[in-house]
């Protein structure tokens, strides 16, 4: 009986692969093949160097390419012909370098995931629509196989012939399995797409899931913008020197009134509690332009609205629209020496912009606006949450 591991393998009739020497004679019924070193490949050269007086200084490798490493198969082992062929091809590939041992195989291409992004405005508006477009680009760059289909400026002024139904039908035909409709303008139409059950729709913002009206394939997503609007209002109240704040509103609906109310309440609270002034003396004027951005001939011109604010003594303008007119106008007038500021939640701005990020940390924003005490932001938000929503009209 053969002792050692190969003996146990023979008892259990387990195939054996020998190494360093040919072990077929030890267990001829189980040895499949042997990895054998042939030292003669390098010994002849080493002997020649020694005879010529060169002692050491050279490293040698025994491998399949120089035949210092040889695979010897047991001719009596019943190895299927196709397996032997594949083994020989593998040996040849390693020897000629077409197979690199230890190198990971190329990754399997990720399955394509197509998602649609429907924007109410242009993808480069430096505001609401661009924020969603940039988020989609991030997904494409970081999720293998992701591909975004974008349709921008879906509104009655820019593309009156286009409908959400037609746009989403085209996206589904192009392979989209997820479609984001990024405006409350699309809420009612998004609700109707339950006829496409294998595609998931996400409406930003909407509340159909909360109200129970949403079909199984529809979801809603929205940031807690009321909190940030309240802090933005606080920033405006801390900055104003004239006691007059202007709010550039979009269209009027439940959401936009709620956000404007949050800004109003935040401004009143901080004007009273952090500046020690009478909140009834703070003037907070809201002008609704009629849509999320300027549509010539349809909406009020936001540039004119902002200039009217500033001409009337307003020195801090808050923006609730998608685009940057409040920042642009305030920046131009600040460059001319006027002490005016703008507050907005998205995009770049000049130095006179009071930057509030709708997605940033509430704690960080609270402490940066209200002082270094960790309790500032929690005290502020507790106070805001204890107030009733403001009823805002055209100008309150």
C-alpha positions in Angstrom: 0.0 0.0 0.0 1.2 3.5 -0.9 1.4 5.7 2.3 0.7 9.4 2.5 -1.8 11.5 0.9 -1.6 9.8 -2.5 -2.3 6.5 -0.7 -5.5 7.9 0.9 -6.5 9.3 -2.5 -6.0 5.8 -4.0 -8.1 4.2 -1.3 -10.9 6.7 -2.0 -10.5 6.5 -5.8 -9.9 10.3 -6.0 -8.1 11.6 -9.1 -4.6 12.8 -8.3 -2.4 15.4 -9.9 1.3 15.0 -9.1 3.8 17.9 -8.8 7.6 18.2 -9.1 8.0 14.6 -10.2 6.1 11.9 -12.1 4.0 10.0 -9.5 2.1 7.8 -11.9 4.0 4.6 -10.7 2.8 5.2 -7.2 -0.9 5.0 -8.0 -1.4 4.4 -11.7 -5.2 4.1 -11.4 -5.8 7.6 -10.1 -2.9 9.8 -11.3 -4.2 12.0 -14.1 -1.1 14.1 -14.9 2.1 15.4 -13.3 3.8 18.8 -13.3 7.4 17.8 -13.7 10.6 20.0 -13.6 13.2 19.3 -16.2 16.4 20.9 -14.8 18.5 20.1 -17.8 17.1 23.3 -19.5 19.2 25.4 -17.1 21.8 23.0 -15.8 23.7 22.9 -19.1 24.0 26.7 -19.1 24.9 26.9 -15.4 27.6 24.3 -15.9 29.0 26.1 -18.9 29.1 29.4 -16.9 30.9 27.7 -14.0 33.5 26.2 -16.3 34.2 29.6 -17.8 34.7 31.1 -14.3 31.3 32.8 -13.8 30.0 31.9 -10.4 26.5 33.1 -9.6 24.8 36.4 -10.5 22.1 34.9 -12.7 18.5 33.9 -11.9 16.8 31.2 -13.8 13.1 30.3 -14.2 11.7 26.9 -15.1 8.4 27.4 -17.0 6.3 26.0 -19.8 7.8 28.3 -22.4 11.4 27.1 -21.9 10.2 23.5 -21.3 11.7 23.5 -17.8 8.2 22.8 -16.6 6.5 19.9 -18.4 3.0 18.4 -18.0 3.2 14.6 -18.2 -0.1 12.8 -18.6 -0.8 9.3 -17.4 -1.5 7.4 -20.7 -3.5 4.7 -18.8 -5.9 7.1 -17.1 -9.2 7.3 -18.9 -9.1 11.0 -19.6 -11.7 12.1 -22.2 -10.1 13.2 -25.5 -11.8 16.6 -25.4 -10.4 17.3 -21.9 -6.9 16.3 -23.0 -7.3 18.6 -26.0 -8.3 21.5 -23.8 -5.5 20.8 -21.4 -2.9 20.8 -24.3 -4.4 24.1 -25.6 -4.1 25.6 -22.1 -0.4 24.5 -21.8 0.3 26.0 -25.2 -1.5 29.2 -24.4 0.4 29.7 -21.2 3.7 28.9 -23.0 3.1 31.4 -25.8 1.7 34.1 -23.5 -1.9 34.2 -24.9 -3.0 33.0 -21.5 -1.7 35.0 -18.5 -1.8 32.9 -15.3 -3.0 34.9 -12.3 -4.7 37.6 -14.3 -8.4 38.0 -13.7 -10.7 37.3 -16.6 -12.2 40.4 -18.3 -15.4 41.4 -16.4 -18.7 40.3 -17.8 -20.4 43.4 -19.4 -23.1 44.7 -17.1 -26.6 44.3 -18.2 -27.9 47.6 -19.6 -30.3 49.5 -17.3 -32.1 52.3 -19.1 -33.8 55.1 -17.2 -35.7 58.1 -18.5 -35.5 61.7 -17.2 -38.3 64.1 -18.1 -37.3 67.7 -17.3 -39.8 70.6 -17.2 -37.0 73.0 -18.1 -33.7 73.0 -19.9 -31.0 70.7 -18.5 -28.6 73.6 -18.2 -30.9 76.0 -16.3 -28.4 76.1 -13.3 -31.3 75.1 -11.1 -34.0 72.5 -10.7 -33.8 70.7 -14.0 -30.0 70.8 -14.1 -29.9 69.3 -10.6 -31.9 66.3 -11.8 -29.9 66.0 -15.0 -26.6 66.1 -13.0 -27.9 63.4 -10.7 -28.7 61.2 -13.7 -25.2 61.7 -15.1 -23.8 60.6 -11.7 -25.8 57.3 -12.0 -24.5 56.7 -15.5 -20.9 57.2 -14.4 -21.2 55.1 -11.3 -23.6 52.3 -12.1 -22.3 49.8 -14.7 -24.7 49.4 -17.6 -26.8 52.5 -16.8 -28.0 54.6 -19.7 -30.1 57.8 -19.3 -32.6 59.1 -21.8 -33.3 62.7 -21.4 -36.2 64.9 -22.6 -35.9 68.5 -21.6 -38.2 71.5 -21.5 -41.4 69.6 -21.6 -43.8 72.5 -21.1 -46.5 74.1 -23.2 -44.5 77.1 -24.1 -41.2 75.4 -25.3 -42.7 72.3 -26.8 -46.5 72.7 -27.1 -46.8 69.7 -29.4 -45.1 67.3 -26.9 -47.0 65.3 -24.3 -45.8 63.3 -21.3 -47.6 60.3 -22.7 -45.7 60.5 -26.0 -42.4 61.2 -24.4 -42.7 58.3 -22.0 -43.9 55.9 -24.7 -40.8 56.7 -26.7 -38.6 56.1 -23.6 -40.3 52.7 -23.0 -39.8 51.8 -26.6 -36.1 52.6 -26.2 -35.8 50.2 -23.2 -36.5 52.4 -20.2 -37.5 50.5 -17.1 -37.5 53.5 -14.8 -38.8 57.0 -15.7 -38.5 60.0 -13.5 -41.0 62.9 -14.2 -39.3 65.8 -12.4 -42.1 68.3 -11.8 -45.4 68.5 -10.0 -46.6 69.7 -13.4 -46.5 66.0 -14.4 -48.3 64.6 -11.4 -51.7 64.0 -13.0 -50.3 62.6 -16.2 -47.8 60.4 -14.3 -50.7 58.9 -12.3 -52.3 57.7 -15.6 -49.3 55.5 -16.6 -50.5 52.5 -14.7 -51.2 50.9 -18.1 -47.4 50.1 -18.3 -47.0 48.0 -15.2 -43.5 46.7 -15.9 -42.1 50.2 -15.9 -41.5 52.1 -12.6 -42.4 55.8 -12.6 -41.1 58.2 -10.0 -42.8 61.7 -9.8 -40.9 64.5 -8.2 -42.7 65.7 -6.1 -46.4 64.6 -5.9 -48.2 62.9 -3.1 -50.1 60.2 -4.8 -48.5 57.4 -2.7 -49.4 59.2 0.5 -53.0 59.8 -0.6 -53.4 56.1 -1.7 -54.1 57.0 -5.3 -50.8 55.7 -6.8 -50.8 52.4 -8.8 -48.1 49.9 -7.7 -45.6 51.1 -10.2 -45.7 54.8 -9.2 -43.6 56.4 -6.4 -43.0 59.9 -5.2 -39.8 61.5 -3.9 -39.1 65.0 -2.6 -36.6 66.6 -0.2 -37.8 68.1 3.1 -37.6 71.6 1.5 -39.8 73.2 4.0 -37.0 73.0 6.6 -34.5 74.5 4.3 -36.9 77.2 3.1 -37.4 78.2 6.8 -33.6 78.4 7.3 -33.3 80.4 4.1 -35.9 82.8 5.4 -33.9 83.0 8.6 -30.8 83.9 6.6 -32.7 86.6 4.8 -33.9 88.1 8.1 -30.4 88.1 9.5 -29.1 89.9 6.4 -31.7 92.5 5.7 -30.9 96.1 6.7 -34.1 97.6 5.4 -36.4 95.1 6.9 -37.9 94.2 3.5 -37.6 90.8 1.9 -38.9 89.9 -1.5 -39.9 86.3 -2.5 -39.9 85.4 -6.2 -42.6 82.7 -6.4 -43.4 80.4 -9.3 -47.0 79.2 -9.9 -49.4 78.9 -7.0 -50.3 75.5 -5.7 -50.3 73.7 -2.3 -46.5 73.0 -2.5 -45.4 76.5 -3.5 -47.6 78.1 -0.9 -46.2 75.8 1.7 -42.6 76.6 0.8 -43.2 80.3 0.7 -44.9 80.0 4.1 -41.9 78.2 5.5 -39.6 81.0 4.3 -41.9 83.6 5.8 -42.1 81.9 9.2 -38.3 81.3 9.3 -37.8 85.0 8.6 -40.2 86.2 11.3 -38.8 83.9 13.9 -35.1 84.9 13.4 -36.0 88.6 13.0 -37.5 88.5 16.4 -35.4 86.0 18.3 -31.9 86.5 16.9 -32.1 90.2 16.0 -34.4 91.3 18.7 -36.6 93.2 16.4 -40.4 93.4 16.0 -41.5 90.7 13.5 -44.5 92.8 12.6 -42.1 95.4 11.2 -40.6 92.9 8.8 -42.0 93.2 5.3 -42.2 90.0 3.4 -43.5 90.4 -0.2 -44.4 87.5 -2.5 -44.8 87.9 -6.2 -45.9 84.8 -8.2 -44.6 84.9 -11.8 -47.0 82.1 -13.0 -44.7 79.2 -13.7 -41.4 77.6 -12.6 -39.4 79.8 -15.0 -39.9 82.7 -17.4 -42.1 82.1 -20.4 -42.2 85.3 -22.4 -45.7 86.5 -22.9 -47.1 84.0 -20.5 -45.5 84.6 -17.1 -44.3 87.8 -15.4 -40.7 88.5 -16.2 -38.6 87.5 -13.2 -35.9 89.9 -14.0 -38.4 92.8 -13.9 -39.9 91.4 -10.7 -36.5 91.3 -9.0 -35.7 94.8 -10.1 -39.1 96.0 -8.8 -38.3 94.4 -5.5 -35.0 96.2 -5.2 -36.3 99.5 -6.4 -39.0 99.4 -3.7 -36.4 99.0 -0.9 -36.2 95.3 -0.7 -32.5 94.4 0.0 -32.8 90.5 0.2 -34.5 88.6 -2.6 -35.5 85.0 -2.1 -36.1 82.7 -5.1 -38.6 79.9 -5.4 -38.3 79.5 -9.1 -36.1 77.1 -11.1 -33.8 79.6 -12.7 -31.3 82.2 -11.5 -32.7 85.6 -12.2 -32.8 86.6 -8.5 -29.1 85.9 -8.2 -28.2 87.4 -11.5 -30.0 90.7 -10.9 -28.9 91.0 -7.3 -25.3 90.3 -8.3 -25.4 92.9 -11.0 -26.7 95.5 -8.6 -24.4 94.5 -5.9 -21.5 95.0 -8.3 -22.7 98.6 -8.8 -22.4 99.2 -5.0 -25.8 98.4 -3.7 -26.1 96.5 -0.5 -28.4 93.7 -1.7 -28.5 89.9 -1.4 -30.2 86.9 -2.9 -31.1 83.6 -1.3 -31.5 80.5 -3.4 -31.2 76.7 -2.9 -29.3 75.6 -6.1 -26.4 76.5 -8.3 -23.5 79.0 -8.3 -23.8 82.6 -7.3 -21.7 85.7 -6.7 -20.5 86.7 -3.2 -23.8 88.5 -2.4 -25.7 85.2 -2.5 -26.7 83.7 0.8 -26.3 80.0 0.0 -28.8 77.5 1.4 -28.6 73.9 0.1 -32.0 72.1 0.2 -30.2 68.8 0.5 -27.5 69.7 3.1 -27.3 68.8 6.7 -29.9 70.6 8.8 -27.5 70.6 11.8 -24.7 72.2 9.8 -26.9 74.8 8.3 -28.5 75.7 11.6 -25.2 76.1 13.4 -23.6 78.1 10.5 -26.5 80.5 10.3 -27.4 80.8 14.0 -24.1 80.5 15.7 -21.7 77.8 16.9 -23.8 76.5 19.7 -24.9 72.9 18.8 -28.3 73.7 20.3 -29.1 76.6 17.9 -30.4 74.6 15.0 -32.5 72.3 17.2 -34.0 75.3 19.1 -34.7 77.0 15.8 -36.4 74.1 14.2 -38.4 73.3 17.3 -39.7 76.9 17.2 -40.5 76.7 13.5 -42.4 73.4 13.9 -44.5 75.0 16.6 -45.8 77.8 14.4 -48.8 77.7 12.1 -48.4 78.0 8.3 -48.6 81.5 7.0 -51.4 82.3 4.6 -49.7 84.1 1.7 -51.3 85.8 -1.2 -49.9 88.0 -4.0 -48.0 90.1 -1.4 -48.1 89.5 2.3 
